[in-house]
Amino acid sequence: MWFGWLLALPLTDLDWFVVNDTVMGGVSSSTVELGESVLFAGDLSLEQNGGFASVRTPLPRGALVSATALQLQLRGDGRTYDVTLRRSDVPLRAGSYRVQVKTEPTGVTTVVLPLSDFQPTSFGRRVAGAPALDSDLARIDTFGVLLADKNPGAFELELLELTVIGGAVPRAEGHGDVLDGLTDAVQLGVPLFNAGNIDGCRRVYTKALEPLRDDPVLTPGERAIVGDALDGAATLDATQAAWTLRYAIDTVLAGA
């Protein structure tokens, strides 16, 4: 269920620019044209270790400060694109917060993208320990679209409408207690790990995180990361599990 207001961002009034793999020696090409919509088109090449083309724009200050999700309407070509967001306080080398969108080969595609679904990436890989995107909405300052589907050839994507869905719920009372509890878990778990008691460290981290699966003190993105870490750790050996859980703890602490 989404909260009660919508705000359409004026796509064609924003300051769009392209960033292609040419910045890293590749030869992909793309252009962005503004008319009644934003037309992003070009040619993706895998030559010279390339393979991406993208378009970005700065967002108006505070545009997503009370957002829960984005609704995007676009006309694509059947390819899968990454919708990207950036936070001014989280430098991700060759990366961004991303979520994939599969476009229809013909007609208009409309998708709703919860901000909690955007995952931090660098060079196309998930970044462990980075804060959840929605842990500080005021710092989201750039929106973009990236094509890196490893399929060389022409592409064309038309961005028709971008709507902000609001509004985010402020952190509940008790956030500081959660952070203190996680900090205590790290201070207890690290000496156990270093002393060779890996399973003891894993148990400490699990005990600290388990109550947070559904705790409204965390943002939806943080809760999702905690849940994924707990579920994943249950299938791993003690060392991998301890690190997986630690990354989830670091994510919540980084968001503070």
LORO-708854 format. One record per residue (C-alpha): residue in one letter; residue number from 1; x, y, z; chain. Coordinates in Angstrom, 2 decimals, padded with zeros to 5 digits. Layout:
N
+-----+-----+---------+---------+---------+-------+
! res !   n !       u !       v !       w ! chain !
+-----+-----+---------+---------+---------+-------+
!   A ! NUM !       X !       Y !       Z !     A !
...
+-----+-----+---------+---------+---------+-------+
//
This chain:
256
+-----+-----+---------+---------+---------+-------+
! res !   n !       u !       v !       w ! chain !
+-----+-----+---------+---------+---------+-------+
!   M !   1 !  000.00 !  000.00 !  000.00 !     A !
!   W !   2 !  001.36 !  003.43 ! -000.95 !     A !
!   F !   3 !  000.92 !  006.59 !  001.05 !     A !
!   G !   4 ! -001.33 !  009.35 ! -000.03 !     A !
!   W !   5 !  000.26 !  011.73 ! -002.49 !     A !
!   L !   6 !  001.87 !  011.86 ! -005.92 !     A !
!   L !   7 !  004.28 !  014.38 ! -007.40 !     A !
!   A !   8 !  005.13 !  014.33 ! -011.11 !     A !
!   L !   9 !  008.68 !  015.50 ! -011.82 !     A !
!   P !  10 !  009.08 !  017.62 ! -014.98 !     A !
!   L !  11 !  011.40 !  015.30 ! -016.91 !     A !
!   T !  12 !  011.99 !  017.58 ! -019.88 !     A !
!   D !  13 !  012.92 !  020.50 ! -017.63 !     A !
!   L !  14 !  015.78 !  018.60 ! -015.99 !     A !
!   D !  15 !  019.45 !  018.82 ! -017.00 !     A !
!   W !  16 !  020.17 !  015.48 ! -018.68 !     A !
!   F !  17 !  023.60 !  014.24 ! -019.78 !     A !
!   V !  18 !  025.04 !  010.96 ! -021.05 !     A !
!   V !  19 !  027.82 !  008.88 ! -019.49 !     A !
!   N !  20 !  029.05 !  005.97 ! -021.62 !     A !
!   D !  21 !  031.79 !  003.37 ! -021.32 !     A !
!   T !  22 !  034.05 !  005.74 ! -023.24 !     A !
!   V !  23 !  035.09 !  007.08 ! -019.83 !     A !
!   M !  24 !  036.79 !  003.70 ! -019.32 !     A !
!   G !  25 !  038.03 !  003.10 ! -022.87 !     A !
!   G !  26 !  034.89 !  001.57 ! -024.40 !     A !
!   V !  27 !  033.22 !  002.64 ! -027.64 !     A !
!   S !  28 !  029.48 !  002.60 ! -026.89 !     A !
!   S !  29 !  027.59 !  005.70 ! -027.98 !     A !
!   S !  30 !  024.35 !  007.36 ! -026.93 !     A !
!   T !  31 !  022.43 !  010.62 ! -027.09 !     A !
!   V !  32 !  019.64 !  012.23 ! -025.10 !     A !
!   E !  33 !  016.99 !  014.37 ! -026.80 !     A !
!   L !  34 !  014.30 !  016.44 ! -025.11 !     A !
!   G !  35 !  010.91 !  017.03 ! -026.65 !     A !
!   E !  36 !  007.58 !  015.97 ! -025.24 !     A !
!   S !  37 !  009.57 !  013.24 ! -023.50 !     A !
!   V !  38 !  013.19 !  012.24 ! -022.85 !     A !
!   L !  39 !  014.61 !  010.06 ! -025.64 !     A !
!   F !  40 !  017.71 !  008.02 ! -024.74 !     A !
!   A !  41 !  019.13 !  006.14 ! -027.73 !     A !
!   G !  42 !  022.38 !  004.82 ! -029.07 !     A !
!   D !  43 !  024.48 !  001.76 ! -029.75 !     A !
!   L !  44 !  025.86 ! -000.58 ! -027.08 !     A !
!   S !  45 !  029.28 ! -002.11 ! -027.79 !     A !
!   L !  46 !  031.24 ! -004.73 ! -025.89 !     A !
!   E !  47 !  034.49 ! -003.86 ! -027.65 !     A !
!   Q !  48 !  037.55 ! -002.72 ! -025.71 !     A !
!   N !  49 !  036.07 ! -004.08 ! -022.46 !     A !
!   G !  50 !  033.10 ! -001.73 ! -022.74 !     A !
!   G !  51 !  029.44 ! -002.49 ! -022.35 !     A !
!   F !  52 !  027.39 !  000.32 ! -020.86 !     A !
!   A !  53 !  025.59 !  003.50 ! -021.82 !     A !
!   S !  54 !  023.69 !  005.73 ! -019.44 !     A !
!   V !  55 !  021.82 !  008.97 ! -019.03 !     A !
!   R !  56 !  021.56 !  010.98 ! -015.79 !     A !
!   T !  57 !  020.10 !  014.13 ! -014.36 !     A !
!   P !  58 !  020.45 !  015.99 ! -011.06 !     A !
!   L !  59 !  017.21 !  016.00 ! -009.08 !     A !
!   P !  60 !  015.66 !  019.11 ! -007.56 !     A !
!   R !  61 !  016.86 !  019.55 ! -003.98 !     A !
!   G !  62 !  014.79 !  017.42 ! -001.62 !     A !
!   A !  63 !  012.71 !  015.89 ! -004.43 !     A !
!   L !  64 !  012.58 !  012.48 ! -002.74 !     A !
!   V !  65 !  012.78 !  013.58 !  000.89 !     A !
!   S !  66 !  009.33 !  012.14 !  001.68 !     A !
!   A !  67 !  009.20 !  009.46 ! -001.00 !     A !
!   T !  68 !  008.29 !  005.81 ! -000.70 !     A !
!   A !  69 !  008.56 !  004.79 ! -004.35 !     A !
!   L !  70 !  008.93 !  006.02 ! -007.91 !     A !
!   Q !  71 !  006.44 !  005.34 ! -010.66 !     A !
!   L !  72 !  008.08 !  005.32 ! -014.08 !     A !
!   Q !  73 !  006.32 !  005.30 ! -017.41 !     A !
!   L !  74 !  008.46 !  004.54 ! -020.44 !     A !
!   R !  75 !  008.41 !  003.23 ! -023.99 !     A !
!   G !  76 !  011.20 !  000.74 ! -024.56 !     A !
!   D !  77 !  012.51 ! -001.85 ! -026.96 !     A !
!   G !  78 !  012.19 ! -005.08 ! -025.00 !     A !
!   R !  79 !  015.58 ! -004.70 ! -023.33 !     A !
!   T !  80 !  016.30 ! -004.63 ! -019.60 !     A !
!   Y !  81 !  017.51 ! -001.32 ! -018.20 !     A !
!   D !  82 !  018.75 ! -000.33 ! -014.75 !     A !
!   V !  83 !  017.04 !  002.62 ! -013.11 !     A !
!   T !  84 !  019.67 !  004.35 ! -010.98 !     A !
!   L !  85 !  019.73 !  006.72 ! -008.02 !     A !
!   R !  86 !  022.71 !  008.29 ! -006.28 !     A !
!   R !  87 !  023.22 !  009.63 ! -002.77 !     A !
!   S !  88 !  025.55 !  012.58 ! -002.31 !     A !
!   D !  89 !  027.07 !  011.03 !  000.83 !     A !
!   V !  90 !  027.72 !  007.53 ! -000.58 !     A !
!   P !  91 !  030.52 !  007.46 ! -003.17 !     A !
!   L !  92 !  030.12 !  004.23 ! -005.14 !     A !
!   R !  93 !  033.02 !  003.81 ! -007.56 !     A !
!   A !  94 !  031.55 !  003.24 ! -011.04 !     A !
!   G !  95 !  028.28 !  002.55 ! -009.27 !     A !
!   S !  96 !  024.90 !  003.66 ! -008.00 !     A !
!   Y !  97 !  021.78 !  002.32 ! -006.31 !     A !
!   R !  98 !  020.01 !  000.26 ! -008.97 !     A !
!   V !  99 !  016.92 ! -001.74 ! -009.79 !     A !
!   Q ! 100 !  016.23 ! -003.51 ! -013.10 !     A !
!   V ! 101 !  013.26 ! -002.80 ! -015.34 !     A !
!   K ! 102 !  012.30 ! -005.06 ! -018.26 !     A !
!   T ! 103 !  010.64 ! -003.02 ! -020.99 !     A !
!   E ! 104 !  007.96 ! -004.26 ! -023.36 !     A !
!   P ! 105 !  009.06 ! -004.65 ! -027.01 !     A !
!   T ! 106 !  006.16 ! -002.42 ! -028.04 !     A !
!   G ! 107 !  003.88 ! -000.04 ! -026.20 !     A !
!   V ! 108 !  004.23 !  001.66 ! -022.85 !     A !
!   T ! 109 !  005.66 !  000.06 ! -019.71 !     A !
!   T ! 110 !  004.59 !  001.41 ! -016.30 !     A !
!   V ! 111 !  006.41 !  000.23 ! -013.17 !     A !
!   V ! 112 !  006.33 !  001.16 ! -009.49 !     A !
!   L ! 113 !  009.79 !  000.98 ! -007.90 !     A !
!   P ! 114 !  009.93 !  001.05 ! -004.08 !     A !
!   L ! 115 !  013.03 !  002.92 ! -002.95 !     A !
!   S ! 116 !  013.77 ! -000.02 ! -000.64 !     A !
!   D ! 117 !  014.36 ! -002.20 ! -003.74 !     A !
!   F ! 118 !  017.33 ! -000.13 ! -004.98 !     A !
!   Q ! 119 !  020.59 ! -001.91 ! -004.20 !     A !
!   P ! 120 !  024.07 ! -000.33 ! -003.95 !     A !
!   T ! 121 !  026.38 ! -001.51 ! -006.72 !     A !
!   S ! 122 !  029.93 ! -000.88 ! -007.86 !     A !
!   F ! 123 !  031.16 ! -002.18 ! -011.23 !     A !
!   G ! 124 !  027.87 ! -004.06 ! -011.44 !     A !
!   R ! 125 !  028.31 ! -005.90 ! -008.13 !     A !
!   R ! 126 !  026.42 ! -005.50 ! -004.87 !     A !
!   V ! 127 !  028.28 ! -003.42 ! -002.27 !     A !
!   A ! 128 !  028.15 ! -005.00 !  001.17 !     A !
!   G ! 129 !  027.88 ! -002.65 !  004.13 !     A !
!   A ! 130 !  026.72 !  000.41 !  002.19 !     A !
!   P ! 131 !  023.74 !  002.20 !  003.77 !     A !
!   A ! 132 !  020.28 !  001.40 !  002.44 !     A !
!   L ! 133 !  019.13 !  003.99 ! -000.09 !     A !
!   D ! 134 !  016.10 !  004.96 !  001.97 !     A !
!   S ! 135 !  018.05 !  005.50 !  005.20 !     A !
!   D ! 136 !  018.51 !  009.17 !  004.22 !     A !
!   L ! 137 !  016.15 !  010.32 !  001.47 !     A !
!   A ! 138 !  017.31 !  013.92 !  001.67 !     A !
!   R ! 139 !  020.67 !  012.95 !  000.17 !     A !
!   I ! 140 !  019.31 !  011.37 ! -003.03 !     A !
!   D ! 141 !  020.43 !  013.83 ! -005.67 !     A !
!   T ! 142 !  020.70 !  012.07 ! -009.07 !     A !
!   F ! 143 !  018.34 !  009.95 ! -011.20 !     A !
!   G ! 144 !  019.36 !  007.97 ! -014.23 !     A !
!   V ! 145 !  018.94 !  005.01 ! -016.56 !     A !
!   L ! 146 !  021.69 !  002.57 ! -017.48 !     A !
!   L ! 147 !  021.90 ! -000.08 ! -020.20 !     A !
!   A ! 148 !  024.44 ! -002.84 ! -019.51 !     A !
!   D ! 149 !  022.67 ! -006.03 ! -020.60 !     A !
!   K ! 150 !  025.69 ! -007.44 ! -022.50 !     A !
!   N ! 151 !  023.73 ! -007.43 ! -025.77 !     A !
!   P ! 152 !  025.52 ! -005.24 ! -028.34 !     A !
!   G ! 153 !  023.47 ! -003.24 ! -030.78 !     A !
!   A ! 154 !  021.10 ! -000.33 ! -031.15 !     A !
!   F ! 155 !  018.73 !  000.66 ! -028.36 !     A !
!   E ! 156 !  016.05 !  003.28 ! -027.78 !     A !
!   L ! 157 !  014.24 !  004.19 ! -024.59 !     A !
!   E ! 158 !  011.71 !  006.98 ! -024.15 !     A !
!   L ! 159 !  011.07 !  008.27 ! -020.63 !     A !
!   L ! 160 !  007.50 !  009.52 ! -020.56 !     A !
!   E ! 161 !  006.72 !  010.25 ! -016.93 !     A !
!   L ! 162 !  008.39 !  010.06 ! -013.52 !     A !
!   T ! 163 !  006.16 !  010.32 ! -010.46 !     A !
!   V ! 164 !  007.23 !  010.42 ! -006.82 !     A !
!   I ! 165 !  004.98 !  008.41 ! -004.52 !     A !
!   G ! 166 !  004.91 !  009.60 ! -000.88 !     A !
!   G ! 167 !  005.31 !  009.86 !  001.92 !     A !
!   A ! 168 !  007.91 !  008.11 !  003.94 !     A !
!   V ! 169 !  007.33 !  007.47 !  007.61 !     A !
!   P ! 170 !  009.93 !  009.08 !  009.92 !     A !
!   R ! 171 !  012.02 !  006.80 !  012.06 !     A !
!   A ! 172 !  010.19 !  005.55 !  015.11 !     A !
!   E ! 173 !  011.33 !  006.25 !  018.63 !     A !
!   G ! 174 !  013.96 !  003.76 !  019.71 !     A !
!   H ! 175 !  016.30 !  004.05 !  016.73 !     A !
!   G ! 176 !  019.18 !  004.97 !  019.02 !     A !
!   D ! 177 !  018.56 !  001.85 !  021.12 !     A !
!   V ! 178 !  018.78 ! -000.30 !  017.99 !     A !
!   L ! 179 !  022.08 !  001.27 !  017.01 !     A !
!   D ! 180 !  023.47 !  000.82 !  020.53 !     A !
!   G ! 181 !  022.46 ! -002.85 !  020.46 !     A !
!   L ! 182 !  024.17 ! -003.45 !  017.13 !     A !
!   T ! 183 !  027.30 ! -001.63 !  018.25 !     A !
!   D ! 184 !  027.40 ! -003.83 !  021.36 !     A !
!   A ! 185 !  027.01 ! -006.93 !  019.17 !     A !
!   V ! 186 !  030.01 ! -005.93 !  017.07 !     A !
!   Q ! 187 !  032.11 ! -005.22 !  020.14 !     A !
!   L ! 188 !  031.25 ! -008.66 !  021.49 !     A !
!   G ! 189 !  031.42 ! -010.55 !  018.22 !     A !
!   V ! 190 !  034.75 ! -009.29 !  016.87 !     A !
!   P ! 191 !  036.89 ! -010.65 !  019.77 !     A !
!   L ! 192 !  035.10 ! -014.00 !  019.49 !     A !
!   F ! 193 !  035.82 ! -014.15 !  015.75 !     A !
!   N ! 194 !  039.45 ! -013.16 !  016.19 !     A !
!   A ! 195 !  039.91 ! -015.77 !  018.92 !     A !
!   G ! 196 !  038.66 ! -018.50 !  016.60 !     A !
!   N ! 197 !  035.15 ! -018.81 !  018.05 !     A !
!   I ! 198 !  033.52 ! -018.15 !  014.69 !     A !
!   D ! 199 !  030.24 ! -019.83 !  015.56 !     A !
!   G ! 200 !  029.99 ! -017.81 !  018.76 !     A !
!   C ! 201 !  030.37 ! -014.63 !  016.74 !     A !
!   R ! 202 !  027.70 ! -015.81 !  014.32 !     A !
!   R ! 203 !  025.30 ! -016.47 !  017.20 !     A !
!   V ! 204 !  025.89 ! -012.99 !  018.66 !     A !
!   Y ! 205 !  025.16 ! -011.32 !  015.33 !     A !
!   T ! 206 !  022.10 ! -013.49 !  014.70 !     A !
!   K ! 207 !  020.66 ! -012.69 !  018.13 !     A !
!   A ! 208 !  021.14 ! -008.96 !  017.53 !     A !
!   L ! 209 !  019.57 ! -008.97 !  014.06 !     A !
!   E ! 210 !  016.68 ! -011.41 !  014.43 !     A !
!   P ! 211 !  014.38 ! -008.98 !  016.33 !     A !
!   L ! 212 !  014.93 ! -006.36 !  013.61 !     A !
!   R ! 213 !  013.34 ! -008.33 !  010.75 !     A !
!   D ! 214 !  010.03 ! -006.55 !  011.21 !     A !
!   D ! 215 !  011.03 ! -003.68 !  013.46 !     A !
!   P ! 216 !  009.46 ! -000.39 !  012.23 !     A !
!   V ! 217 !  012.43 !  001.48 !  013.67 !     A !
!   L ! 218 !  014.33 !  000.45 !  010.52 !     A !
!   T ! 219 !  013.47 !  001.63 !  007.04 !     A !
!   P ! 220 !  011.93 ! -000.88 !  004.59 !     A !
!   G ! 221 !  015.28 ! -001.10 !  002.81 !     A !
!   E ! 222 !  017.16 ! -001.84 !  006.03 !     A !
!   R ! 223 !  014.60 ! -004.47 !  007.07 !     A !
!   A ! 224 !  014.96 ! -006.16 !  003.68 !     A !
!   I ! 225 !  018.75 ! -006.26 !  004.04 !     A !
!   V ! 226 !  018.49 ! -007.69 !  007.56 !     A !
!   G ! 227 !  016.02 ! -010.36 !  006.45 !     A !
!   D ! 228 !  018.11 ! -011.34 !  003.42 !     A !
!   A ! 229 !  021.23 ! -011.61 !  005.58 !     A !
!   L ! 230 !  019.53 ! -013.80 !  008.17 !     A !
!   D ! 231 !  018.03 ! -016.08 !  005.53 !     A !
!   G ! 232 !  021.31 ! -016.28 !  003.64 !     A !
!   A ! 233 !  023.39 ! -016.94 !  006.74 !     A !
!   A ! 234 !  021.25 ! -019.94 !  007.61 !     A !
!   T ! 235 !  022.59 ! -021.73 !  004.51 !     A !
!   L ! 236 !  026.28 ! -020.79 !  004.91 !     A !
!   D ! 237 !  029.19 ! -022.08 !  006.94 !     A !
!   A ! 238 !  029.99 ! -020.20 !  010.15 !     A !
!   T ! 239 !  032.64 ! -017.91 !  008.65 !     A !
!   Q ! 240 !  030.57 ! -016.85 !  005.66 !     A !
!   A ! 241 !  027.50 ! -016.48 !  007.85 !     A !
!   A ! 242 !  029.33 ! -014.25 !  010.33 !     A !
!   W ! 243 !  030.52 ! -011.94 !  007.55 !     A !
!   T ! 244 !  027.09 ! -011.84 !  005.90 !     A !
!   L ! 245 !  025.48 ! -010.84 !  009.18 !     A !
!   R ! 246 !  028.22 ! -008.32 !  009.91 !     A !
!   Y ! 247 !  027.62 ! -006.61 !  006.56 !     A !
!   A ! 248 !  023.94 ! -006.25 !  007.46 !     A !
!   I ! 249 !  024.88 ! -004.71 !  010.80 !     A !
!   D ! 250 !  027.29 ! -002.34 !  009.06 !     A !
!   T ! 251 !  024.52 ! -001.33 !  006.64 !     A !
!   V ! 252 !  022.19 ! -000.27 !  009.45 !     A !
!   L ! 253 !  024.96 !  001.53 !  011.31 !     A !
!   A ! 254 !  026.08 !  003.31 !  008.13 !     A !
!   G ! 255 !  022.55 !  004.56 !  007.59 !     A !
!   A ! 256 !  022.70 !  006.39 !  010.91 !     A !
+-----+-----+---------+---------+---------+-------+
//
